[in-house]
Amino acid sequence: MDSRKYSSSAGPFQHVPLRAVPSQTASRAPEASVTAGIDVISEVLRAVHLNGTVYFEAQVESPWGIHIPDNGVANFHLVTNGSCFVDAPGEDPVRLEEGDAIVFPHGLAHTLGNELGHPGVDGAQLFDRMDDAGVVRLESEGGAQSTIICGHFEYDNRFGHPLFQTLPRVIHARAGEHPGWKTLAKMAVERSRDRSPGSRALTDRLAEVLVIELLSDVDATGEGFISALADPVVASALQVLHERPNYEWTVNELAREVAVSRSTLASRFTDLVGESPIRYLTRWRMHQATLLLAQSQKSAGEVGHAVGYQSPYAFTRAFTRELGVSPTAYRARTKAGDLL
């Protein structure tokens, strides 16, 4: 993936309405409960527990530089005043203007500065310079001033959902296409300075909204999960799988459901999502199963039935194959605080 601008006038999160499901004659078919269709993106984001955090507002004067190491989280930066350059190994340098934002979904190391080649202060050291208002100041000798909001988002990646796996290494979002970003980011910073009860939670929710807005700037014409949601066939298949994950789907039946041939569905789904429809369904079922095991009182057999397995043995075997532990052992570890 390169670091060119990622955007789509068609809207990569465009909702594809799920058509009415015809009556099923097979005895195993459940009653359809489709009304307006499933918002796949929202469901995935809820399932992976997306969390966003604003670190601080950096007020800087040239010359300056900030180096962010590969820290395993998805960093983002938004310029609310001035401009800066961003350089990352293996990527073309990017100049951010006022209102522009940049995201590193896979935690790629990078350096921000007023010019390319500046070594930069270690970003971890800036927390020690942060004042009570959440502001970090890097002052020089009256050089050009810029203001940058820095933060990150993280998520439960135990199942490596294709939404995040297939994101580009760098997302550069330009201000002209989403003028609300700047207002949203400033609101998050202002709330981060508020020490009243609930302010931290509100700040993090605002950061999450900002991240979702930034993800909407990913190119839907390339490869990856965002592109899959812009493809009518694959998007419809994904919505069907998310609407009825406990149905015993085969590729043939799923293809009939979305009115294409088996080969067309299998090819397009695998090309865009990165795995077959049944493999995607299995992993999604397992993710849902982990949530039920952790958050409900259902027995392992009841959890298995809820996610589409007709026998406890089949569920236990599939769960153990995916996670390396049995459902019972997983629940015990969760209760002990070892997993969540």
C-alpha positions as CSV (number, residue, x, y, z in Angstrom):
1,M,0.0,0.0,0.0
2,D,1.3,3.5,-0.7
3,S,0.7,6.7,1.2
4,R,-1.3,8.5,-1.5
5,K,-4.6,10.1,-0.5
6,Y,-7.3,7.6,0.5
7,S,-10.8,8.8,-0.2
8,S,-13.9,7.9,-2.1
9,S,-16.8,10.1,-3.1
10,A,-19.0,7.0,-3.1
11,G,-18.4,6.6,0.7
12,P,-16.6,3.3,1.7
13,F,-19.0,2.9,4.6
14,Q,-22.0,3.2,2.3
15,H,-24.9,1.1,3.6
16,V,-26.2,-1.5,1.2
17,P,-29.8,-2.3,2.2
18,L,-30.4,-6.0,2.8
19,R,-33.2,-7.2,0.7
20,A,-36.1,-9.1,2.1
21,V,-35.2,-12.8,2.8
22,P,-37.5,-15.2,0.9
23,S,-39.1,-18.0,2.9
24,Q,-36.9,-21.0,3.4
25,T,-38.1,-24.5,3.0
26,A,-35.2,-26.3,4.6
27,S,-36.1,-27.4,8.1
28,R,-32.9,-25.9,9.6
29,A,-33.6,-22.4,8.2
30,P,-34.4,-19.9,11.0
31,E,-37.0,-17.2,10.8
32,A,-35.7,-14.2,9.1
33,S,-35.6,-11.0,11.2
34,V,-34.4,-8.6,8.6
35,T,-35.8,-5.1,8.7
36,A,-33.2,-2.6,7.7
37,G,-30.1,-4.8,7.5
38,I,-27.0,-4.9,9.6
39,D,-24.5,-2.1,9.7
40,V,-21.4,-4.3,9.4
41,I,-18.9,-1.7,10.3
42,S,-20.6,-0.6,13.5
43,E,-21.1,-4.3,14.5
44,V,-17.4,-5.0,14.0
45,L,-16.3,-1.9,15.9
46,R,-18.5,-2.8,18.8
47,A,-17.2,-6.4,18.8
48,V,-13.5,-5.4,18.8
49,H,-14.0,-2.8,21.6
50,L,-12.6,0.1,19.7
51,N,-11.1,2.7,22.1
52,G,-9.7,6.1,21.2
53,T,-7.5,8.4,23.4
54,V,-6.3,11.9,22.9
55,Y,-2.8,12.2,24.4
56,F,-2.2,16.0,24.3
57,E,-2.2,19.1,22.2
58,A,1.4,19.9,21.0
59,Q,2.1,23.6,20.5
60,V,5.4,23.9,18.7
61,E,7.7,26.5,17.2
62,S,10.2,25.8,14.4
63,P,12.6,24.1,14.4
64,W,11.0,21.1,16.1
65,G,10.5,17.4,15.7
66,I,8.7,14.5,17.5
67,H,9.5,10.9,16.9
68,I,6.9,8.2,17.6
69,P,8.3,4.7,17.8
70,D,6.5,1.6,16.6
71,N,4.5,1.2,19.9
72,G,1.9,-1.4,18.8
73,V,-1.1,1.1,18.8
74,A,-2.6,3.1,15.9
75,N,-1.4,6.7,16.3
76,F,-3.2,9.6,14.8
77,H,-2.4,13.3,14.5
78,L,-4.5,16.3,13.4
79,V,-3.1,19.7,12.6
80,T,-5.3,22.5,14.0
81,N,-2.9,25.3,13.2
82,G,0.1,25.7,10.9
83,S,1.6,22.7,9.1
84,C,4.1,20.0,9.4
85,F,5.9,17.1,7.6
86,V,5.5,13.5,8.5
87,D,8.0,10.9,7.5
88,A,7.8,7.1,8.0
89,P,10.1,4.3,6.8
90,G,9.1,2.9,3.5
91,E,6.5,5.6,2.8
92,D,6.6,8.9,0.9
93,P,6.8,12.0,3.1
94,V,3.5,13.7,3.7
95,R,2.9,17.4,4.3
96,L,0.0,18.1,6.6
97,E,-1.8,21.4,6.3
98,E,-4.1,23.0,8.8
99,G,-7.1,20.6,9.3
100,D,-5.3,17.6,7.7
101,A,-5.0,14.4,9.7
102,I,-2.9,11.3,9.4
103,V,-3.4,7.8,10.9
104,F,-0.9,4.9,11.2
105,P,-3.3,1.9,11.7
106,H,-0.6,-0.6,12.3
107,G,1.6,1.4,14.7
108,L,4.3,2.3,12.1
109,A,7.1,4.4,13.5
110,H,7.2,8.0,12.2
111,T,8.5,11.5,12.8
112,L,6.7,14.8,12.7
113,G,8.5,18.1,12.2
114,N,8.6,21.4,10.6
115,E,11.0,20.0,8.0
116,L,12.2,16.6,6.9
117,G,15.2,15.0,8.5
118,H,14.7,16.5,11.9
119,P,15.7,13.8,14.5
120,G,12.8,14.7,16.8
121,V,12.2,14.4,20.5
122,D,11.0,10.9,21.7
123,G,7.3,11.2,21.9
124,A,7.2,9.2,25.2
125,Q,9.1,12.1,26.8
126,L,6.5,14.6,26.0
127,F,4.1,13.3,28.7
128,D,6.5,14.6,31.3
129,R,6.2,18.1,29.7
130,M,2.4,18.1,29.6
131,D,0.8,20.7,31.7
132,D,-2.5,20.4,33.6
133,A,-4.4,21.6,30.5
134,G,-3.1,18.7,28.4
135,V,-0.8,20.9,26.4
136,V,2.8,20.2,25.5
137,R,5.0,23.1,24.4
138,L,8.1,22.8,22.3
139,E,9.3,26.4,22.1
140,S,12.2,27.7,20.1
141,E,13.3,31.2,19.1
142,G,10.1,32.6,17.7
143,G,9.9,30.3,14.6
144,A,6.7,29.4,12.8
145,Q,4.1,28.0,15.1
146,S,1.9,24.9,14.7
147,T,-0.6,23.1,16.8
148,I,-1.1,19.3,16.5
149,I,-3.5,17.0,18.4
150,C,-2.0,13.6,19.0
151,G,-3.6,10.4,20.1
152,H,-4.2,6.7,19.3
153,F,-6.8,4.1,19.0
154,E,-6.7,0.4,19.9
155,Y,-8.9,-2.6,19.6
156,D,-9.1,-6.3,20.5
157,N,-7.0,-7.9,17.7
158,R,-7.0,-11.5,18.9
159,F,-9.0,-12.5,15.9
160,G,-7.3,-10.1,13.4
161,H,-10.5,-8.9,11.8
162,P,-10.0,-8.0,8.1
163,L,-11.3,-4.5,8.7
164,F,-8.1,-3.6,10.4
165,Q,-5.7,-6.2,8.9
166,T,-6.3,-4.8,5.4
167,L,-6.0,-1.1,6.2
168,P,-3.1,0.7,4.5
169,R,0.0,1.5,6.5
170,V,-0.8,5.2,6.3
171,I,-4.1,7.1,5.9
172,H,-3.7,10.8,4.9
173,A,-7.0,12.7,5.2
174,R,-7.3,16.2,3.8
175,A,-9.2,18.9,5.6
176,G,-11.3,20.0,2.6
177,E,-13.2,16.8,2.5
178,H,-14.1,16.6,6.2
179,P,-14.2,20.2,7.7
180,G,-15.8,18.8,10.9
181,W,-12.6,17.0,12.0
182,K,-11.0,20.1,13.3
183,T,-14.0,21.1,15.4
184,L,-14.3,17.5,16.7
185,A,-10.6,17.3,17.6
186,K,-10.7,20.7,19.3
187,M,-13.7,19.6,21.3
188,A,-11.8,16.4,22.4
189,V,-8.8,18.5,23.6
190,E,-11.0,21.0,25.5
191,R,-12.8,18.1,27.2
192,S,-9.4,16.5,28.0
193,R,-8.6,19.7,30.0
194,D,-11.8,19.2,32.0
195,R,-11.3,17.3,35.3
196,S,-15.0,17.0,36.1
197,P,-16.6,13.5,36.5
198,G,-17.1,11.8,33.1
199,S,-14.8,14.1,31.2
200,R,-12.3,11.4,30.5
201,A,-14.9,9.0,29.1
202,L,-16.3,11.8,26.9
203,T,-12.9,12.7,25.6
204,D,-12.2,9.1,24.6
205,R,-15.6,8.8,22.9
206,L,-14.9,11.9,20.9
207,A,-11.5,10.4,19.9
208,E,-13.3,7.2,18.8
209,V,-15.7,9.3,16.6
210,L,-12.7,11.0,15.1
211,V,-11.1,7.7,14.3
212,I,-14.2,6.4,12.6
213,E,-14.4,9.6,10.5
214,L,-10.7,9.1,9.5
215,L,-11.4,5.5,8.5
216,S,-14.0,6.7,6.2
217,D,-11.3,8.3,4.1
218,V,-9.8,4.9,3.1
219,D,-9.9,4.3,-0.6
220,A,-12.8,2.0,-1.4
221,T,-11.6,1.3,-4.9
222,G,-8.6,-0.7,-3.9
223,E,-8.3,-3.9,-1.9
224,G,-9.4,-4.7,1.7
225,F,-12.4,-4.8,3.8
226,I,-13.5,-1.3,3.1
227,S,-13.5,-2.1,-0.6
228,A,-15.5,-5.2,0.2
229,L,-18.3,-3.0,1.7
230,A,-18.3,-0.9,-1.4
231,D,-18.8,-4.0,-3.6
232,P,-22.6,-4.8,-3.9
233,V,-22.2,-8.6,-4.0
234,V,-19.7,-8.9,-1.2
235,A,-21.4,-6.3,1.0
236,S,-24.7,-8.1,0.7
237,A,-23.0,-11.4,1.6
238,L,-21.4,-9.8,4.6
239,Q,-24.7,-8.4,5.8
240,V,-26.4,-11.8,5.4
241,L,-23.6,-13.5,7.4
242,H,-23.8,-10.9,10.2
243,E,-27.6,-10.9,10.2
244,R,-27.8,-14.8,10.6
245,P,-24.4,-16.1,11.8
246,N,-26.0,-19.1,13.4
247,Y,-27.4,-20.5,10.1
248,E,-25.6,-23.4,8.6
249,W,-24.4,-21.5,5.6
250,T,-22.7,-23.1,2.6
251,V,-21.1,-21.0,-0.2
252,N,-23.8,-22.3,-2.6
253,E,-26.6,-21.1,-0.3
254,L,-25.0,-17.8,0.3
255,A,-24.5,-17.3,-3.4
256,R,-28.2,-17.9,-4.0
257,E,-29.1,-15.5,-1.2
258,V,-27.2,-12.7,-2.9
259,A,-28.2,-13.8,-6.5
260,V,-24.8,-14.6,-8.0
261,S,-23.0,-17.8,-9.0
262,R,-21.0,-19.7,-6.4
263,S,-17.7,-19.0,-8.3
264,T,-18.4,-15.3,-8.5
265,L,-19.1,-15.0,-4.8
266,A,-16.2,-17.1,-3.7
267,S,-13.8,-15.2,-6.0
268,R,-14.9,-11.7,-5.2
269,F,-15.3,-12.4,-1.4
270,T,-11.8,-13.9,-1.1
271,D,-10.1,-11.2,-3.2
272,L,-11.6,-8.4,-1.2
273,V,-11.9,-9.8,2.3
274,G,-8.8,-11.9,2.2
275,E,-10.5,-15.2,3.2
276,S,-13.4,-17.4,2.1
277,P,-16.9,-16.7,3.2
278,I,-17.0,-19.7,5.4
279,R,-13.7,-18.9,7.0
280,Y,-14.9,-15.4,7.7
281,L,-18.1,-16.8,9.2
282,T,-16.2,-19.2,11.4
283,R,-13.9,-16.5,12.8
284,W,-16.9,-14.2,13.4
285,R,-18.7,-16.9,15.2
286,M,-15.7,-17.5,17.5
287,H,-15.5,-13.9,18.3
288,Q,-19.2,-13.8,19.2
289,A,-18.7,-16.9,21.3
290,T,-15.9,-15.3,23.3
291,L,-18.1,-12.4,24.1
292,L,-21.0,-14.7,25.3
293,L,-18.6,-16.8,27.4
294,A,-17.2,-13.7,29.1
295,Q,-20.5,-11.8,29.5
296,S,-23.3,-14.3,29.9
297,Q,-24.2,-17.2,32.1
298,K,-25.0,-19.5,29.1
299,S,-23.3,-23.0,29.2
300,A,-20.7,-23.8,26.6
301,G,-23.3,-25.9,24.7
302,E,-25.8,-23.0,24.8
303,V,-23.1,-20.6,23.5
304,G,-22.2,-23.0,20.7
305,H,-25.9,-23.3,19.7
306,A,-26.3,-19.5,19.8
307,V,-23.5,-19.1,17.3
308,G,-24.5,-21.8,14.9
309,Y,-23.2,-25.2,16.2
310,Q,-25.7,-27.9,16.6
311,S,-23.7,-30.1,19.0
312,P,-21.5,-29.1,21.9
313,Y,-18.7,-31.4,20.6
314,A,-18.6,-29.6,17.2
315,F,-18.5,-26.2,18.9
316,T,-15.8,-27.3,21.4
317,R,-13.6,-28.7,18.6
318,A,-14.0,-25.5,16.4
319,F,-13.4,-23.2,19.4
320,T,-10.3,-25.1,20.5
321,R,-8.9,-25.1,17.0
322,E,-9.3,-21.4,16.7
323,L,-8.2,-20.2,20.2
324,G,-6.0,-23.1,21.4
325,V,-8.2,-23.6,24.5
326,S,-11.6,-25.1,25.2
327,P,-14.6,-22.9,25.8
328,T,-14.7,-23.9,29.4
329,A,-11.0,-23.1,29.9
330,Y,-11.5,-19.8,28.1
331,R,-14.3,-18.8,30.4
332,A,-12.2,-19.8,33.5
333,R,-9.3,-17.6,32.3
334,T,-11.6,-14.7,31.5
335,K,-13.1,-14.9,35.0
336,A,-9.6,-14.9,36.4
337,G,-8.8,-11.8,34.4
338,D,-6.2,-13.4,32.2
339,L,-7.8,-12.6,28.9
340,L,-10.0,-9.5,29.1
